[in-house]
Amino acid sequence: MLKWILILLAVAAIASLLGFRGVAGVAATGAKFLIFVTLLLFILLLFGVIAIA
């Protein structure tokens, strides 16, 4: 999932530099969503490991 986040951030940066604001916004929003999902899964995994121990 980290690979997709980095790809979307790169697409957003390049699109922004080239003036494609719509594409840059969509890519940045997708990256934000994946970052949120990744952090949520990490926190759930962390609390699951703590609860088991």
PQR file of N, CA, C, O and H, with PARSE charges and radii, in Angstrom:
ATOM      1  N   MET A   1       0.824  -1.183   0.000 -0.4000 1.5000
ATOM      2  CA  MET A   1       0.000   0.000   0.000 -0.0000 2.0000
ATOM      3  C   MET A   1       0.877   1.259   0.000  0.5500 1.7000
ATOM      4  O   MET A   1       0.499   2.294  -0.547 -0.5500 1.4000
ATOM      5  N   LEU A   2       2.041   1.147   0.618 -0.4000 1.5000
ATOM      6  CA  LEU A   2       2.955   2.287   0.635 -0.0000 2.0000
ATOM      7  C   LEU A   2       3.411   2.641  -0.780  0.5500 1.7000
ATOM      8  O   LEU A   2       3.629   3.809  -1.102 -0.5500 1.4000
ATOM      9  H   LEU A   2       2.348   0.306   1.063  0.4000 1.0000
ATOM     10  N   LYS A   3       3.549   1.623  -1.609 -0.4000 1.5000
ATOM     11  CA  LYS A   3       3.939   1.849  -3.004 -0.0000 2.0000
ATOM     12  C   LYS A   3       2.892   2.699  -3.726  0.5500 1.7000
ATOM     13  O   LYS A   3       3.237   3.617  -4.471 -0.5500 1.4000
ATOM     14  H   LYS A   3       3.372   0.674  -1.347  0.4000 1.0000
ATOM     15  N   TRP A   4       1.616   2.390  -3.502 -0.4000 1.5000
ATOM     16  CA  TRP A   4       0.546   3.163  -4.144 -0.0000 2.0000
ATOM     17  C   TRP A   4       0.488   4.589  -3.625  0.5500 1.7000
ATOM     18  O   TRP A   4       0.208   5.519  -4.382 -0.5500 1.4000
ATOM     19  H   TRP A   4       1.335   1.645  -2.897  0.4000 1.0000
ATOM     20  N   ILE A   5       0.752   4.762  -2.333 -0.4000 1.5000
ATOM     21  CA  ILE A   5       0.764   6.110  -1.768 -0.0000 2.0000
ATOM     22  C   ILE A   5       1.849   6.947  -2.428  0.5500 1.7000
ATOM     23  O   ILE A   5       1.608   8.088  -2.821 -0.5500 1.4000
ATOM     24  H   ILE A   5       0.979   4.007  -1.718  0.4000 1.0000
ATOM     25  N   LEU A   6       3.044   6.378  -2.550 -0.4000 1.5000
ATOM     26  CA  LEU A   6       4.146   7.115  -3.172 -0.0000 2.0000
ATOM     27  C   LEU A   6       3.874   7.405  -4.647  0.5500 1.7000
ATOM     28  O   LEU A   6       4.216   8.480  -5.139 -0.5500 1.4000
ATOM     29  H   LEU A   6       3.240   5.451  -2.231  0.4000 1.0000
ATOM     30  N   ILE A   7       3.266   6.464  -5.348 -0.4000 1.5000
ATOM     31  CA  ILE A   7       2.932   6.690  -6.757 -0.0000 2.0000
ATOM     32  C   ILE A   7       1.919   7.825  -6.889  0.5500 1.7000
ATOM     33  O   ILE A   7       2.080   8.706  -7.733 -0.5500 1.4000
ATOM     34  H   ILE A   7       2.988   5.590  -4.948  0.4000 1.0000
ATOM     35  N   LEU A   8       0.878   7.808  -6.059 -0.4000 1.5000
ATOM     36  CA  LEU A   8      -0.135   8.858  -6.127 -0.0000 2.0000
ATOM     37  C   LEU A   8       0.434  10.222  -5.757  0.5500 1.7000
ATOM     38  O   LEU A   8       0.066  11.230  -6.361 -0.5500 1.4000
ATOM     39  H   LEU A   8       0.747   7.092  -5.373  0.4000 1.0000
ATOM     40  N   LEU A   9       1.325  10.265  -4.776 -0.4000 1.5000
ATOM     41  CA  LEU A   9       1.944  11.536  -4.418 -0.0000 2.0000
ATOM     42  C   LEU A   9       2.828  12.061  -5.546  0.5500 1.7000
ATOM     43  O   LEU A   9       2.861  13.265  -5.799 -0.5500 1.4000
ATOM     44  H   LEU A   9       1.624   9.446  -4.286  0.4000 1.0000
ATOM     45  N   ALA A  10       3.545  11.163  -6.224 -0.4000 1.5000
ATOM     46  CA  ALA A  10       4.369  11.585  -7.350 -0.0000 2.0000
ATOM     47  C   ALA A  10       3.501  12.091  -8.502  0.5500 1.7000
ATOM     48  O   ALA A  10       3.822  13.103  -9.124 -0.5500 1.4000
ATOM     49  H   ALA A  10       3.518  10.185  -6.018  0.4000 1.0000
ATOM     50  N   VAL A  11       2.413  11.397  -8.782 -0.4000 1.5000
ATOM     51  CA  VAL A  11       1.490  11.830  -9.832 -0.0000 2.0000
ATOM     52  C   VAL A  11       0.904  13.195  -9.491  0.5500 1.7000
ATOM     53  O   VAL A  11       0.786  14.060 -10.359 -0.5500 1.4000
ATOM     54  H   VAL A  11       2.151  10.575  -8.277  0.4000 1.0000
ATOM     55  N   ALA A  12       0.540  13.385  -8.230 -0.4000 1.5000
ATOM     56  CA  ALA A  12      -0.026  14.669  -7.807 -0.0000 2.0000
ATOM     57  C   ALA A  12       0.996  15.793  -7.971  0.5500 1.7000
ATOM     58  O   ALA A  12       0.652  16.883  -8.428 -0.5500 1.4000
ATOM     59  H   ALA A  12       0.636  12.683  -7.525  0.4000 1.0000
ATOM     60  N   ALA A  13       2.242  15.533  -7.603 -0.4000 1.5000
ATOM     61  CA  ALA A  13       3.275  16.557  -7.706 -0.0000 2.0000
ATOM     62  C   ALA A  13       3.558  16.915  -9.160  0.5500 1.7000
ATOM     63  O   ALA A  13       3.671  18.093  -9.498 -0.5500 1.4000
ATOM     64  H   ALA A  13       2.522  14.648  -7.231  0.4000 1.0000
ATOM     65  N   ILE A  14       3.672  15.914 -10.016 -0.4000 1.5000
ATOM     66  CA  ILE A  14       3.960  16.164 -11.426 -0.0000 2.0000
ATOM     67  C   ILE A  14       2.783  16.855 -12.105  0.5500 1.7000
ATOM     68  O   ILE A  14       2.973  17.788 -12.884 -0.5500 1.4000
ATOM     69  H   ILE A  14       3.580  14.957  -9.742  0.4000 1.0000
ATOM     70  N   ALA A  15       1.573  16.399 -11.810 -0.4000 1.5000
ATOM     71  CA  ALA A  15       0.389  17.021 -12.404 -0.0000 2.0000
ATOM     72  C   ALA A  15       0.252  18.473 -11.944  0.5500 1.7000
ATOM     73  O   ALA A  15      -0.152  19.339 -12.720 -0.5500 1.4000
ATOM     74  H   ALA A  15       1.419  15.641 -11.177  0.4000 1.0000
ATOM     75  N   SER A  16       0.583  18.729 -10.700 -0.4000 1.5000
ATOM     76  CA  SER A  16       0.506  20.088 -10.194 -0.0000 2.0000
ATOM     77  C   SER A  16       1.520  20.994 -10.895  0.5500 1.7000
ATOM     78  O   SER A  16       1.208  22.133 -11.246 -0.5500 1.4000
ATOM     79  H   SER A  16       0.911  18.025 -10.070  0.4000 1.0000
ATOM     80  N   LEU A  17       2.724  20.484 -11.095 -0.4000 1.5000
ATOM     81  CA  LEU A  17       3.750  21.264 -11.785 -0.0000 2.0000
ATOM     82  C   LEU A  17       3.365  21.558 -13.234  0.5500 1.7000
ATOM     83  O   LEU A  17       3.704  22.612 -13.771 -0.5500 1.4000
ATOM     84  H   LEU A  17       2.977  19.560 -10.810  0.4000 1.0000
ATOM     85  N   LEU A  18       2.655  20.622 -13.860 -0.4000 1.5000
ATOM     86  CA  LEU A  18       2.261  20.792 -15.254 -0.0000 2.0000
ATOM     87  C   LEU A  18       0.939  21.553 -15.400  0.5500 1.7000
ATOM     88  O   LEU A  18       0.520  21.862 -16.515 -0.5500 1.4000
ATOM     89  H   LEU A  18       2.380  19.765 -13.424  0.4000 1.0000
ATOM     90  N   GLY A  19       0.286  21.852 -14.281 -0.4000 1.5000
ATOM     91  CA  GLY A  19      -0.924  22.652 -14.335 -0.0000 2.0000
ATOM     92  C   GLY A  19      -2.221  21.869 -14.412  0.5500 1.7000
ATOM     93  O   GLY A  19      -3.278  22.455 -14.643 -0.5500 1.4000
ATOM     94  H   GLY A  19       0.626  21.601 -13.375  0.4000 1.0000
ATOM     95  N   PHE A  20      -2.166  20.577 -14.227 -0.4000 1.5000
ATOM     96  CA  PHE A  20      -3.378  19.763 -14.243 -0.0000 2.0000
ATOM     97  C   PHE A  20      -3.928  19.680 -12.812  0.5500 1.7000
ATOM     98  O   PHE A  20      -3.692  18.707 -12.096 -0.5500 1.4000
ATOM     99  H   PHE A  20      -1.307  20.101 -14.039  0.4000 1.0000
ATOM    100  N   ARG A  21      -4.663  20.720 -12.419 -0.4000 1.5000
ATOM    101  CA  ARG A  21      -5.115  20.801 -11.032 -0.0000 2.0000
ATOM    102  C   ARG A  21      -6.123  19.715 -10.677  0.5500 1.7000
ATOM    103  O   ARG A  21      -6.128  19.217  -9.551 -0.5500 1.4000
ATOM    104  H   ARG A  21      -4.855  21.510 -13.001  0.4000 1.0000
ATOM    105  N   GLY A  22      -6.972  19.346 -11.626 -0.4000 1.5000
ATOM    106  CA  GLY A  22      -7.968  18.313 -11.348 -0.0000 2.0000
ATOM    107  C   GLY A  22      -7.327  16.961 -11.072  0.5500 1.7000
ATOM    108  O   GLY A  22      -7.682  16.278 -10.111 -0.5500 1.4000
ATOM    109  H   GLY A  22      -6.968  19.750 -12.540  0.4000 1.0000
ATOM    110  N   VAL A  23      -6.388  16.586 -11.916 -0.4000 1.5000
ATOM    111  CA  VAL A  23      -5.686  15.306 -11.746 -0.0000 2.0000
ATOM    112  C   VAL A  23      -4.879  15.324 -10.456  0.5500 1.7000
ATOM    113  O   VAL A  23      -4.848  14.338  -9.720 -0.5500 1.4000
ATOM    114  H   VAL A  23      -6.100  17.141 -12.697  0.4000 1.0000
ATOM    115  N   ALA A  24      -4.223  16.457 -10.187 -0.4000 1.5000
ATOM    116  CA  ALA A  24      -3.421  16.575  -8.967 -0.0000 2.0000
ATOM    117  C   ALA A  24      -4.311  16.444  -7.726  0.5500 1.7000
ATOM    118  O   ALA A  24      -3.919  15.805  -6.750 -0.5500 1.4000
ATOM    119  H   ALA A  24      -4.248  17.258 -10.785  0.4000 1.0000
ATOM    120  N   GLY A  25      -5.479  17.033  -7.759 -0.4000 1.5000
ATOM    121  CA  GLY A  25      -6.391  16.941  -6.620 -0.0000 2.0000
ATOM    122  C   GLY A  25      -6.887  15.535  -6.381  0.5500 1.7000
ATOM    123  O   GLY A  25      -6.961  15.076  -5.241 -0.5500 1.4000
ATOM    124  H   GLY A  25      -5.797  17.552  -8.552  0.4000 1.0000
ATOM    125  N   VAL A  26      -7.227  14.855  -7.454 -0.4000 1.5000
ATOM    126  CA  VAL A  26      -7.717  13.477  -7.320 -0.0000 2.0000
ATOM    127  C   VAL A  26      -6.609  12.567  -6.796  0.5500 1.7000
ATOM    128  O   VAL A  26      -6.852  11.730  -5.925 -0.5500 1.4000
ATOM    129  H   VAL A  26      -7.168  15.228  -8.380  0.4000 1.0000
ATOM    130  N   ALA A  27      -5.402  12.726  -7.319 -0.4000 1.5000
ATOM    131  CA  ALA A  27      -4.283  11.896  -6.872 -0.0000 2.0000
ATOM    132  C   ALA A  27      -3.947  12.180  -5.405  0.5500 1.7000
ATOM    133  O   ALA A  27      -3.677  11.257  -4.637 -0.5500 1.4000
ATOM    134  H   ALA A  27      -5.205  13.406  -8.026  0.4000 1.0000
ATOM    135  N   ALA A  28      -3.964  13.450  -5.025 -0.4000 1.5000
ATOM    136  CA  ALA A  28      -3.672  13.800  -3.635 -0.0000 2.0000
ATOM    137  C   ALA A  28      -4.752  13.272  -2.696  0.5500 1.7000
ATOM    138  O   ALA A  28      -4.446  12.804  -1.599 -0.5500 1.4000
ATOM    139  H   ALA A  28      -4.183  14.200  -5.649  0.4000 1.0000
ATOM    140  N   THR A  29      -6.001  13.344  -3.116 -0.4000 1.5000
ATOM    141  CA  THR A  29      -7.088  12.819  -2.299 -0.0000 2.0000
ATOM    142  C   THR A  29      -6.972  11.309  -2.141  0.5500 1.7000
ATOM    143  O   THR A  29      -7.200  10.779  -1.053 -0.5500 1.4000
ATOM    144  H   THR A  29      -6.249  13.724  -4.007  0.4000 1.0000
ATOM    145  N   GLY A  30      -6.620  10.617  -3.215 -0.4000 1.5000
ATOM    146  CA  GLY A  30      -6.407   9.169  -3.133 -0.0000 2.0000
ATOM    147  C   GLY A  30      -5.270   8.822  -2.199  0.5500 1.7000
ATOM    148  O   GLY A  30      -5.365   7.864  -1.432 -0.5500 1.4000
ATOM    149  H   GLY A  30      -6.434  11.048  -4.098  0.4000 1.0000
ATOM    150  N   ALA A  31      -4.190   9.594  -2.254 -0.4000 1.5000
ATOM    151  CA  ALA A  31      -3.053   9.350  -1.365 -0.0000 2.0000
ATOM    152  C   ALA A  31      -3.445   9.595   0.088  0.5500 1.7000
ATOM    153  O   ALA A  31      -3.059   8.826   0.969 -0.5500 1.4000
ATOM    154  H   ALA A  31      -4.113  10.373  -2.878  0.4000 1.0000
ATOM    155  N   LYS A  32      -4.204  10.654   0.348 -0.4000 1.5000
ATOM    156  CA  LYS A  32      -4.663  10.943   1.712 -0.0000 2.0000
ATOM    157  C   LYS A  32      -5.531   9.804   2.241  0.5500 1.7000
ATOM    158  O   LYS A  32      -5.398   9.392   3.394 -0.5500 1.4000
ATOM    159  H   LYS A  32      -4.518  11.278  -0.367  0.4000 1.0000
ATOM    160  N   PHE A  33      -6.411   9.306   1.396 -0.4000 1.5000
ATOM    161  CA  PHE A  33      -7.291   8.206   1.804 -0.0000 2.0000
ATOM    162  C   PHE A  33      -6.475   6.958   2.142  0.5500 1.7000
ATOM    163  O   PHE A  33      -6.724   6.305   3.156 -0.5500 1.4000
ATOM    164  H   PHE A  33      -6.519   9.641   0.459  0.4000 1.0000
ATOM    165  N   LEU A  34      -5.496   6.626   1.286 -0.4000 1.5000
ATOM    166  CA  LEU A  34      -4.679   5.443   1.550 -0.0000 2.0000
ATOM    167  C   LEU A  34      -3.813   5.615   2.791  0.5500 1.7000
ATOM    168  O   LEU A  34      -3.584   4.651   3.521 -0.5500 1.4000
ATOM    169  H   LEU A  34      -5.294   7.156   0.462  0.4000 1.0000
ATOM    170  N   ILE A  35      -3.327   6.832   3.040 -0.4000 1.5000
ATOM    171  CA  ILE A  35      -2.557   7.084   4.261 -0.0000 2.0000
ATOM    172  C   ILE A  35      -3.443   6.858   5.481  0.5500 1.7000
ATOM    173  O   ILE A  35      -3.022   6.239   6.458 -0.5500 1.4000
ATOM    174  H   ILE A  35      -3.512   7.615   2.447  0.4000 1.0000
ATOM    175  N   PHE A  36      -4.677   7.365   5.417 -0.4000 1.5000
ATOM    176  CA  PHE A  36      -5.614   7.185   6.531 -0.0000 2.0000
ATOM    177  C   PHE A  36      -5.898   5.698   6.769  0.5500 1.7000
ATOM    178  O   PHE A  36      -5.892   5.240   7.912 -0.5500 1.4000
ATOM    179  H   PHE A  36      -5.019   7.867   4.623  0.4000 1.0000
ATOM    180  N   VAL A  37      -6.145   4.951   5.701 -0.4000 1.5000
ATOM    181  CA  VAL A  37      -6.437   3.518   5.835 -0.0000 2.0000
ATOM    182  C   VAL A  37      -5.229   2.784   6.406  0.5500 1.7000
ATOM    183  O   VAL A  37      -5.380   1.920   7.269 -0.5500 1.4000
ATOM    184  H   VAL A  37      -6.150   5.323   4.773  0.4000 1.0000
ATOM    185  N   THR A  38      -4.038   3.121   5.932 -0.4000 1.5000
ATOM    186  CA  THR A  38      -2.824   2.468   6.418 -0.0000 2.0000
ATOM    187  C   THR A  38      -2.615   2.746   7.908  0.5500 1.7000
ATOM    188  O   THR A  38      -2.306   1.834   8.674 -0.5500 1.4000
ATOM    189  H   THR A  38      -3.915   3.823   5.230  0.4000 1.0000
ATOM    190  N   LEU A  39      -2.785   4.002   8.314 -0.4000 1.5000
ATOM    191  CA  LEU A  39      -2.637   4.331   9.732 -0.0000 2.0000
ATOM    192  C   LEU A  39      -3.685   3.636  10.584  0.5500 1.7000
ATOM    193  O   LEU A  39      -3.388   3.168  11.683 -0.5500 1.4000
ATOM    194  H   LEU A  39      -3.037   4.743   7.691  0.4000 1.0000
ATOM    195  N   LEU A  40      -4.900   3.568  10.084 -0.4000 1.5000
ATOM    196  CA  LEU A  40      -5.970   2.894  10.817 -0.0000 2.0000
ATOM    197  C   LEU A  40      -5.661   1.405  10.999  0.5500 1.7000
ATOM    198  O   LEU A  40      -5.834   0.858  12.088 -0.5500 1.4000
ATOM    199  H   LEU A  40      -5.142   3.948   9.191  0.4000 1.0000
ATOM    200  N   LEU A  41      -5.206   0.760   9.932 -0.4000 1.5000
ATOM    201  CA  LEU A  41      -4.852  -0.659  10.033 -0.0000 2.0000
ATOM    202  C   LEU A  41      -3.667  -0.872  10.968  0.5500 1.7000
ATOM    203  O   LEU A  41      -3.636  -1.847  11.720 -0.5500 1.4000
ATOM    204  H   LEU A  41      -5.065   1.204   9.048  0.4000 1.0000
ATOM    205  N   PHE A  42      -2.690   0.037  10.924 -0.4000 1.5000
ATOM    206  CA  PHE A  42      -1.542  -0.067  11.813 -0.0000 2.0000
ATOM    207  C   PHE A  42      -1.960   0.057  13.268  0.5500 1.7000
ATOM    208  O   PHE A  42      -1.491  -0.699  14.119 -0.5500 1.4000
ATOM    209  H   PHE A  42      -2.715   0.828  10.314  0.4000 1.0000
ATOM    210  N   ILE A  43      -2.840   1.010  13.557 -0.4000 1.5000
ATOM    211  CA  ILE A  43      -3.292   1.201  14.939 -0.0000 2.0000
ATOM    212  C   ILE A  43      -4.092  -0.005  15.413  0.5500 1.7000
ATOM    213  O   ILE A  43      -3.924  -0.457  16.545 -0.5500 1.4000
ATOM    214  H   ILE A  43      -3.220   1.624  12.866  0.4000 1.0000
ATOM    215  N   LEU A  44      -4.966  -0.528  14.549 -0.4000 1.5000
ATOM    216  CA  LEU A  44      -5.733  -1.710  14.918 -0.0000 2.0000
ATOM    217  C   LEU A  44      -4.821  -2.913  15.169  0.5500 1.7000
ATOM    218  O   LEU A  44      -5.036  -3.681  16.107 -0.5500 1.4000
ATOM    219  H   LEU A  44      -5.103  -0.160  13.629  0.4000 1.0000
ATOM    220  N   LEU A  45      -3.814  -3.065  14.331 -0.4000 1.5000
ATOM    221  CA  LEU A  45      -2.866  -4.156  14.507 -0.0000 2.0000
ATOM    222  C   LEU A  45      -2.091  -3.973  15.800  0.5500 1.7000
ATOM    223  O   LEU A  45      -1.862  -4.937  16.531 -0.5500 1.4000
ATOM    224  H   LEU A  45      -3.639  -2.441  13.569  0.4000 1.0000
ATOM    225  N   LEU A  46      -1.688  -2.752  16.086 -0.4000 1.5000
ATOM    226  CA  LEU A  46      -0.932  -2.456  17.301 -0.0000 2.0000
ATOM    227  C   LEU A  46      -1.759  -2.769  18.539  0.5500 1.7000
ATOM    228  O   LEU A  46      -1.262  -3.405  19.468 -0.5500 1.4000
ATOM    229  H   LEU A  46      -1.874  -1.969  15.492  0.4000 1.0000
ATOM    230  N   PHE A  47      -3.013  -2.330  18.565 -0.4000 1.5000
ATOM    231  CA  PHE A  47      -3.865  -2.605  19.722 -0.0000 2.0000
ATOM    232  C   PHE A  47      -4.213  -4.087  19.813  0.5500 1.7000
ATOM    233  O   PHE A  47      -4.410  -4.618  20.906 -0.5500 1.4000
ATOM    234  H   PHE A  47      -3.417  -1.813  17.810  0.4000 1.0000
ATOM    235  N   GLY A  48      -4.288  -4.750  18.667 -0.4000 1.5000
ATOM    236  CA  GLY A  48      -4.532  -6.197  18.691 -0.0000 2.0000
ATOM    237  C   GLY A  48      -3.372  -6.945  19.301  0.5500 1.7000
ATOM    238  O   GLY A  48      -3.576  -7.893  20.059 -0.5500 1.4000
ATOM    239  H   GLY A  48      -4.128  -4.319  17.779  0.4000 1.0000
ATOM    240  N   VAL A  49      -2.155  -6.536  18.984 -0.4000 1.5000
ATOM    241  CA  VAL A  49      -0.973  -7.174  19.540 -0.0000 2.0000
ATOM    242  C   VAL A  49      -0.862  -6.876  21.030  0.5500 1.7000
ATOM    243  O   VAL A  49      -0.487  -7.747  21.815 -0.5500 1.4000
ATOM    244  H   VAL A  49      -1.989  -5.766  18.368  0.4000 1.0000
ATOM    245  N   ILE A  50      -1.191  -5.641  21.420 -0.4000 1.5000
ATOM    246  CA  ILE A  50      -1.141  -5.275  22.835 -0.0000 2.0000
ATOM    247  C   ILE A  50      -2.216  -6.044  23.618  0.5500 1.7000
ATOM    248  O   ILE A  50      -1.970  -6.481  24.742 -0.5500 1.4000
ATOM    249  H   ILE A  50      -1.496  -4.934  20.782  0.4000 1.0000
ATOM    250  N   ALA A  51      -3.399  -6.207  23.030 -0.4000 1.5000
ATOM    251  CA  ALA A  51      -4.482  -6.914  23.718 -0.0000 2.0000
ATOM    252  C   ALA A  51      -4.158  -8.397  23.898  0.5500 1.7000
ATOM    253  O   ALA A  51      -4.529  -9.003  24.904 -0.5500 1.4000
ATOM    254  H   ALA A  51      -3.599  -5.851  22.117  0.4000 1.0000
ATOM    255  N   ILE A  52      -3.466  -8.974  22.922 -0.4000 1.5000
ATOM    256  CA  ILE A  52      -3.102 -10.387  23.013 -0.0000 2.0000
ATOM    257  C   ILE A  52      -2.035 -10.601  24.085  0.5500 1.7000
ATOM    258  O   ILE A  52      -2.085 -11.581  24.827 -0.5500 1.4000
ATOM    259  H   ILE A  52      -3.164  -8.483  22.105  0.4000 1.0000
ATOM    260  N   ALA A  53      -1.080  -9.690  24.165 -0.4000 1.5000
ATOM    261  CA  ALA A  53       0.016  -9.811  25.126 -0.0000 2.0000
ATOM    262  C   ALA A  53      -0.485  -9.425  26.478  0.5500 1.7000
ATOM    263  O   ALA A  53       0.272  -9.451  27.448 -0.5500 1.4000
ATOM    264  H   ALA A  53      -1.040  -8.894  23.562  0.4000 1.0000
TER
END
